Amino acid sequence: MKEKFDWFREQLRRLLSQPEIGDDGRPRNAVGYVRSAVESAEAMASQREALQNWADNAGCHVVRWYGEGGRAAGKDPELDKLLSDAASDARDFDAVLVWDYARVSRSPWGLLEVNERLRDLDVELVCIKQLPGSDVERR
């Protein structure tokens, strides 16, 4: 049990101490992922706008958007498509932008699983709400 806890703690530490995208000075292609538990066009648009503004300021190009509203966490075909596209030989992005980690999964284990799958593919999961110096309003 202690080994599992230590692994979990280390994974969370790595996730929360992620570098800002583009730290290496090169332009980055990313996809945006937005999700709302309710069918709310306003919530989805708000997340997308915040992600696009952050990407513009970071010199990052958003090549595609994924996400939809009204889906329970863990049952999002858009997230499945994003993960499938990330594993594709034709992948045209190296980062996934999310507004909040809770948009990816409500479960810490689910979040870590998605992050690990992306990391294994050399794709960075970037949560703009968690970044130091982010001007995103914290709710």
N, C-alpha and C positions, 0 to 999 in steps of 0.2 A: 504494500500500500504506500509506503514512504517513497519508493521509486516512482510510482505513478504521480504522486503529489509533486515530487521534485521535477519530473518531466513537465508537468502541467505549469508549474511556477516558472520554469525556464522558458517555455514556449510563450507564456504571457509577457514575460520580461522582454523577450526578443521582439514580439509584436508591438509592444508599446514604446520601444526605444528605436523604432524604425527611422532611418535617415529620411530627410526630405527628398522628394523625387527630384532628380536632376542634379544632385550634389556633385556628380562627376562632370558637370559642365556640358553634357551633350543634350540635344533636344530629345524629348521622349514622346512616344506615341502611347496613348492610354485609351481605355474604354471607361465609360462611366456606368455605374450600377446604382439605380435608385429603386426604392421599394417602400411601400406604405401598406400597413396592415388593413387599411380601409380604402375603399375606392374614392380617392381624393385626388383629383387632377391638380388641385392647388398644392398639396403636400409634395407630389411628384415634381411639379414645376419648380417649387422652391428648392428642393434638393438639387435638381438639375442646374438651376441657375447658380447656386452656390458652388457646385463642382466646376461649372464652366468658367466662372469668375476666377476661381482658384487656379485652374489650369492655365488660363490666359496670363495671369500674373506670374506663374511658375515657368512659363515658356513651354508648356506641355500641350500637345495637340490631341484632342479627343476625337478618335476615329469612328467611334460607334457608341451607342447607348443601349443598355439592357435594363429591364425592370418593368414592373407593373404593380398596380395597386390591388388591394382586396384579396391578397393571398396570405394564408397562414405561413408563418416561418417554417422552413423545411419543406415546403411544397411549392417551390417557385421554379417553373420550367425555364424562366429566363436565366436564373442562376446556373441551372444545368447546362443551358446553351452556352453561357459565358465560359464555364469550365471546359466544355467540349471544344470551344473555339480556342481556348488557351492551350490546349493540348495538340491542336492542329499544326501540321507542318506549314500551313499558309498563314499562321498567326502574324498579325501586323501591329501588335502592341506588346509592351513590356511592363505595363502597370494597369492596375484596376483602381479607379478612384471611387470611394464611397464617402458619404457624408458622415455616417456614424457606424461603428462596428455593429450596432444592433440592427442595422439594415441588412447585414449579411446573415446574422443568426442571433436569435435570442439566447441561445445556449453557448457558454464559453467553449464547450467541447466542439460544437458545430463550427464556431468561428475558427478555432484552432485547426480543425480538419480542412476547412476551405483554405486557410492561409498556408498550411503545409502543402496542400496540393498545388497551389500557385507557386510557392517557393521552389518546389521540386521542378517546376517548369521554367524557373528563372523569371517569374512574373511577380512584381511587387504589389502588395495590397496596401493602398495608401488611404488612410482615414483623415480627411481634412479637419474634422472637428477636434482630433487629438494632437495635431501638430503644434509645436511651440510657435508662438508668434502669429498663429492663424487669426484672421479678423472675423472668422465665422462666429456668429452669435451662439453662445452655448445655452442650451435649453434645459 
